[in-house]
Amino acid sequence: MERSYFILDDNAHAVKQIEKLMANYDGFRHAGSETSPVKAICLILSQRPDILFVDIEMPGVTGLELVSRIQKDEYSPIVIFVTAHVKYAMQAIRKAAFDYILKPVDRKELSVVIRRIEEYYSVNDSRVDDKLIINLTHREKEVFELLRHGMTSSDISERLNISSETVYTYRRRIIKKLKLKSTRDIFINYPLPGK
């Protein structure tokens, strides 16, 4: 299945660089590019690409703010932040970034990210097929799958290198988005194959 991607960077040269690099990968369709974050929000929400390459420091709306806005619309694409600044890494992780690439984008580094995306889709396409699951962010899907496999919050915290409080936050969001009453309902409504 072909995956669509959208590129947002206020630097037109950076946009062209990613477009050129992505043209080397099969199975990915260029859904569009934009240098204005304000214009990009409407395009992204109307097209709903599977993958977003987003710069962080941009005039008007930062990449972090943009991701917060689109996530409020119950839309959770894979987000790859592309920036020249290491200082935003922790904020990007908190925004459920799939990955974080430093500029200028290195072909080998992008190949690693593309391989991770392909692995992510190959695993998740064979998992639960439910219209509510698509409302989960990438990180919420990870937590959801670990909960399905019987992992405790402390196990998940250690596995994903996040705090227990963050795991509890994800659990609450997952339960709400899947319209469940408790974590126990995950096992009942989304049993593992053969269980």
C-alpha positions as CSV (number, residue, x, y, z in Angstrom):
1,M,0.0,0.0,0.0
2,E,1.3,3.4,-1.0
3,R,1.8,6.0,1.9
4,S,1.4,9.7,1.3
5,Y,3.8,12.3,2.8
6,F,3.7,16.1,3.1
7,I,6.7,18.4,3.6
8,L,6.5,21.6,5.6
9,D,9.6,23.9,5.9
10,D,9.9,27.6,5.6
11,N,13.1,27.1,3.7
12,A,12.3,26.2,0.1
13,H,15.7,24.7,-0.4
14,A,15.1,22.3,2.5
15,V,11.8,21.3,1.0
16,K,13.4,20.5,-2.4
17,Q,16.1,18.5,-0.7
18,I,13.6,16.2,1.1
19,E,11.5,15.9,-2.1
20,K,14.6,14.8,-4.0
21,L,15.6,12.3,-1.4
22,M,12.1,10.8,-1.0
23,A,11.8,10.3,-4.8
24,N,14.2,7.4,-4.3
25,Y,11.8,5.4,-2.2
26,D,9.0,3.2,-3.7
27,G,5.7,3.0,-1.9
28,F,5.6,6.7,-0.9
29,R,3.5,9.3,-2.7
30,H,4.3,13.0,-2.4
31,A,1.0,14.6,-1.2
32,G,2.4,18.2,-1.3
33,S,4.8,20.7,0.2
34,E,4.5,24.1,1.7
35,T,6.7,26.8,3.1
36,S,4.0,28.6,5.1
37,P,2.8,26.8,8.2
38,V,-0.5,28.7,8.2
39,K,-1.3,27.5,4.7
40,A,0.0,24.1,5.5
41,I,-2.5,23.5,8.3
42,C,-5.5,23.6,5.9
43,L,-3.8,21.5,3.3
44,I,-2.7,18.8,5.8
45,L,-6.1,18.6,7.4
46,S,-7.9,18.3,4.0
47,Q,-5.4,15.8,2.6
48,R,-4.6,13.9,5.8
49,P,-1.2,12.5,4.6
50,D,0.1,9.4,6.4
51,I,3.5,11.1,7.1
52,L,4.5,14.6,7.8
53,F,8.1,16.0,7.6
54,V,7.9,19.2,9.6
55,D,10.4,21.9,10.4
56,I,10.3,23.2,14.0
57,E,11.4,26.9,13.9
58,M,9.1,28.7,11.5
59,P,7.6,32.2,11.5
60,G,4.0,32.5,12.7
61,V,3.4,28.9,13.8
62,T,6.1,26.6,14.9
63,G,6.2,22.9,13.9
64,L,5.4,21.9,17.5
65,E,2.3,24.2,17.5
66,L,1.2,22.9,14.1
67,V,1.3,19.3,15.3
68,S,-0.7,20.2,18.4
69,R,-3.3,21.8,16.2
70,I,-3.8,18.9,13.9
71,Q,-3.8,16.3,16.7
72,K,-6.8,18.2,18.1
73,D,-8.6,17.3,14.9
74,E,-8.4,13.5,15.7
75,Y,-5.8,13.0,13.1
76,S,-2.5,11.3,13.9
77,P,0.0,11.0,11.1
78,I,3.5,9.8,11.6
79,V,5.5,13.0,12.4
80,I,9.1,13.4,11.6
81,F,10.6,16.7,12.7
82,V,13.3,18.0,10.5
83,T,15.3,20.8,12.1
84,A,18.8,22.3,12.6
85,H,18.3,22.5,16.3
86,V,19.0,19.6,18.8
87,K,17.5,21.6,21.6
88,Y,13.9,20.7,20.5
89,A,14.4,16.9,20.7
90,M,12.6,16.5,24.1
91,Q,9.7,18.7,23.0
92,A,9.4,16.7,19.8
93,I,9.3,13.4,21.7
94,R,6.5,14.8,23.9
95,K,4.6,15.6,20.8
96,A,4.7,11.9,19.9
97,A,7.2,12.4,17.1
98,F,8.1,9.3,15.2
99,D,11.6,10.6,14.6
100,Y,13.8,13.7,14.6
101,I,16.2,14.4,11.8
102,L,18.8,17.2,11.8
103,K,19.5,19.4,8.8
104,P,20.9,19.1,6.3
105,V,19.1,15.8,5.9
106,D,21.6,12.9,5.4
107,R,20.6,10.2,2.9
108,K,21.7,7.4,5.2
109,E,19.8,8.9,8.2
110,L,16.6,9.3,6.1
111,S,17.0,5.6,4.9
112,V,17.0,4.5,8.6
113,V,13.8,6.5,9.2
114,I,12.1,5.1,6.0
115,R,13.0,1.6,7.1
116,R,11.4,2.3,10.5
117,I,8.3,3.6,8.8
118,E,8.0,0.5,6.6
119,E,8.5,-1.8,9.6
120,Y,5.9,0.2,11.6
121,Y,3.3,-0.1,8.8
122,S,4.1,-3.8,8.2
123,V,3.5,-4.6,11.8
124,N,0.5,-2.4,12.4
125,D,-1.3,-3.3,9.1
126,S,-1.4,-6.9,10.4
127,R,-2.7,-5.9,13.8
128,V,-6.1,-4.7,14.9
129,D,-8.3,-3.4,12.2
130,D,-10.8,-1.0,13.9
131,K,-12.0,2.4,12.8
132,L,-11.3,3.8,16.3
133,I,-7.7,2.7,16.3
134,I,-6.8,5.2,13.6
135,N,-7.6,8.0,16.1
136,L,-4.7,6.9,18.2
137,T,-1.3,8.7,17.8
138,H,1.8,6.7,17.0
139,R,2.8,6.6,20.6
140,E,-0.7,5.7,21.8
141,K,-0.7,2.8,19.4
142,E,2.6,1.6,20.8
143,V,1.2,1.8,24.4
144,F,-2.0,0.1,23.2
145,E,-0.1,-2.8,21.7
146,L,2.0,-3.3,24.8
147,L,-1.1,-3.2,27.0
148,R,-2.7,-5.9,24.7
149,H,0.4,-8.0,25.3
150,G,-0.2,-7.8,29.1
151,M,2.6,-5.4,30.0
152,T,2.2,-3.3,33.1
153,S,2.6,0.5,33.3
154,S,6.0,0.1,34.8
155,D,7.0,-2.4,32.1
156,I,5.8,0.0,29.4
157,S,7.6,2.9,31.1
158,E,10.9,1.1,31.0
159,R,10.4,-0.3,27.5
160,L,9.5,3.1,26.0
161,N,11.8,5.1,28.3
162,I,9.0,7.4,29.5
163,S,7.7,8.1,33.0
164,S,5.0,6.1,34.7
165,E,2.9,9.3,34.8
166,T,3.2,9.6,31.0
167,V,2.1,6.0,30.6
168,Y,-1.0,6.6,32.7
169,T,-1.8,9.7,30.6
170,Y,-1.6,7.5,27.4
171,R,-3.7,4.9,29.0
172,R,-6.5,7.4,29.9
173,R,-6.4,8.8,26.3
174,I,-6.5,5.3,24.8
175,I,-9.5,4.3,26.9
176,K,-11.3,7.5,26.0
177,K,-10.6,7.3,22.3
178,L,-11.5,3.7,22.1
179,K,-14.7,4.4,24.1
180,L,-13.8,1.8,26.7
181,K,-14.5,1.8,30.5
182,S,-11.2,0.5,31.7
183,T,-7.8,-0.9,30.5
184,R,-9.3,-4.4,31.1
185,D,-11.7,-3.8,28.2
186,I,-8.7,-3.7,25.9
187,F,-8.1,-7.5,26.5
188,I,-11.9,-8.2,25.9
189,N,-12.4,-6.0,22.9
190,Y,-9.0,-6.4,21.2
191,P,-7.8,-9.9,22.1
192,L,-4.5,-11.1,20.6
193,P,-4.8,-13.7,17.9
194,G,-5.2,-17.2,19.3
195,K,-6.2,-15.9,22.8
